[in-house]
Amino acid sequence: MGAPPSFVPLRHLASARSHPSSFPFLPLTPATIVVSRVEVMPNCTLDAFPLLVTDASSVGAQVGIMGRDGWMAFHSERGATSKTLFASVQRLLAETGLHLGDLHGFIFCEGPGSTMGIRINCMALRTWVWLNADRPSVYAYKSLEAMALIQSDRMGHPFAIFSDLRTDRWNAIRVDAPGQSSPVQAVTSKDLENWPDTRYHLRQRVYSPAPPPGSQLLPYDIEPLQSPNHFTGLIRRVRTPKPFQTTETTFKKWVPQRHKGAGGAKEIG
């Protein structure tokens, strides 16, 4: 009986590590990803290409291969990240004639956004880096900072961009002038009194809470980041790909209790 789909026999991993282009898409499980703060290394310039860019912070995946002069190929697809991410990467590698072993680094969106999508992306990156004996660099950027840069080239200032978090709570960034933006943070409707009136909302989840008051829907699209120079101001090098969140994820502990029937009647047994 073979190994379950979510696991890869150790002998296959050993072979894959020696021949990474032969095993580019191993079955992955997102269950082992732990959400924590990103460990940041000193900033680096992009000087080795091509680079694989993966973004699973919204519904589906956006994937591109960045060369020295811009996108060599780019593809965006909606759907389950577990399918669209790997299918898109395979498609781009086929279009460009490249293998994973030919890539000199990875750029990914650490969030905020779809938690499951970002976890799957992080797991894939960890595997691809491990399979490459050269240990290519990994760079992270934030979804709201990317869209703030894109909107700055299109719109006047000031403005704010929000994304889904939970009811009456959003991830947010405000841009008061070119190059002058706030950190990505969590806000509530009570916090928005002094925020810009021009507001955009990124719908990053299938089941999206209500948008902030007075906001308009902004499609999430990173293709306008057409050159390495666009990413230079967004990225930072990280040791390990991990999701970014503006709030800590907490879980309520379930305490087992003895069930009682209506009126407090005792159980029979």
N, C-alpha and C positions, 0 to 999 in steps of 0.2 A: 504493500500500500504506500503510495507516494506521500510526500509532505503536504500539509494543508496549503491552500493558495496564498495565505498571508505570510508564509515563511519560505526561506530559500535554504536548501541544504548547504552546510559549510563547505563541502567540496566544490559546489557551484560558485560560492562566493570567492573561494581561493582562485578558481579559474578565471572568474570575472575580473578579479583584481589584476591578474596578469594580462588579460586581454579585454580591456574595458569596452572596446567598440563592438565586441561580440555579445555583450550583455547590457545593452543600454537601458532597458526598462524592466527592472526586477519588480515583482509584486511587492507592494508596500502596504503597511498598515499605519494609520495616523495615530493609533492609540498610545504609542510610546512617546509622542511629543509632549513636552511639559512647557506650559506657558510661563515665561519668566522674562526678566529684563535682558535686553540684548547686550552681550559683552562686546564692547567696541574697541577696535585697534586704531592706531594712529591713521589719519586720513591718508589716502594714496591717490595718485593721479592714474588715469587710465592710459596705459602706454603699450598694452599687449592685446592683440585682437586675433580672432573674433571672440565675442562675449555672448553668452546666452542670457536673455532677459526674460524672466517669468513673473507674471502677476496674476495671482488667484484671489485677490482681495474682494472681487465682486463676483457676481453669478457667472460661472464659467472660468475661462482663462484667456489671458493675452500673452502671447509669446513672440519674441523676436530675436533675431541674431544680428548683433550690432558689429559692424566693421569700422575701420578707421574713418571712413567717409560717411557713415550713417547706416541705416537699416539695410542689411543684405536680404532679409526676408522678414515678414511680419504676418501674424495670423491671430485673429480673435474669434472665439467661439463660445456661445452660451451653452449651459448644461452642467451636469455634475462634474466637478473638478477632477475626480478620480478617473474620469474618461477623457475629458477635453484637454487636460494638461499634457498627458503623455502622448495622446494622438497628435496634438499640435506640435510638440517637440519633434516627434518622428517625421511629421510632414515637412517641417522647416529643414531638418537635417537632410532629408531626401532632396528638397528643392535646391539646396546649396551644395550638395555633394560632400557634406562634412560628417564626421563622427564625433561622438562626445569627447573622445581623446584629442580632437583637434582644437577644442575650446580652451582659451587661456583664462577664463574666469566666468563667474556667474553674477548677475545682478538680479535681485528679487525684491518684491514688495513685502515688507514685514508687517504691514497693517497701517492703520486699523482697517477692519473690514470683516469679511466672512471668516470666522474663526476656523471652521473646518477646512475651507479652501487653503488658507495660509498654512495650516498644520500639514496638509498633504504636500504643499509646495516645499516646506522646510524638510520634510522627510525625504522627498525626492532629491533635494540638493545635497543633503548629508550623504546619501547613497552615492550619487554621482561623483562627489568630491572624493569619497573613500575609494572608489574604483579607479581613480586617476592617480597614478604613482607620483605625478608632478605636484599634486595638491594645489590645484588652481585656486586663486583668490575668490572670496565671496563678498559681495557688496550689498548693502541693504538701503532701501529708501522707503519713505512713508507715502501712502496714497494721497493724503490731503496736501502734503507739500508738493507732490508732483502736479496735482490739478491746480494748485495755487500758482505755480510757475507758468503753466499753460494759460490760465485765465489772465494772468498779468500781461501777457502779450496781446490779449484780445480786448480787454475791458479797461475802463478807468478805475480809479481807486477812490475810496476804500471799498472792500467787499469782504465777505466771509463765506467759507465753505463748511458744510456740515455733512456728517454721515451717520448711519444708523448705530445706535447703542442699545437703548431700551426706551420704554415709554417715558416721554417728557425728559429725555436725556440723550445727548448727542456727542459724538466726537466733533471737534471744531478747530478751525484755524482762521485767523483774521489777517488780512493784508491791508495795511494802512497806506503804503506807498511802495514803489518798486524796491524790492530787496528788504522791506521792513514788514516782517510777519511775526505773529505770536507762535509759541510752541503749540504743537497739537495737544489738545486738552479736552476733558469732559466738561460739558456745560448743561444747565437746565434752562427752562424757559425764564426763570427768575434772573438768570445771569445775563440775559440778552438785552437788557435795557439800554446799555451803552455800546452795543455792537452795531456795526454798519447796517444800514437799511437794505443794501444790495446783498442778498443772501442766496446761496446755491445749495442744493441738497443732492448728495450722491446716494442713490439707492443701491446698497451693496449686498442686500440679503433678499431672498425670495419673499419672506414674510417680513416686510418692512414696517416698523412703527410709523406713527404719524410724523411728517416732516416738521421742521421748526416753523413758527409763524412767519408768514411773509416771504417764504423761500420759493424758489423755482427749481424744477428738476434739472440736473446737470448730468448728461451721460458721462460715464467714466470711460475714458479712452486715452491711452498713453502713447498712441502712435505719433502724435505731434512732437514728442520728444525725439527728434529725428537725427540727433548727432550725439557723439560722446560728450560734447561740451554741455549739453542740456543736463546730462546725468551727473557731471562733475560736481555741481553745486548741491546735488540732492543726496548723494550716496556717502556712506562711510563703510570702511572695511570691518567685517565681523569675523570672529573666530568660528562661531557656530551659528547656522541659521536658526532663528527662533522668532516666534510671533511677538508683535508689539501690541500692547493694550494700554488704553488710558486709565483703566480701572483694574483692580485685582479681581480675579474670578474667585468667588466663594461659593461653597456648597453647604446647604443645610444638612446637618447630620440627622439621619432617620433613627428614631428610637423605637424599637419594637414594643408594642403594648398588647396586652391580652384583650381579645375582642369580647364585647358584651352585646347581647341582643337588645331589642327594644325594651325600654323600661328597666334596664339594668339587670335583666334576667341572666342567670348564670349559664355558662356553656355546659353542654352535656358531653361527656367524654372521659 
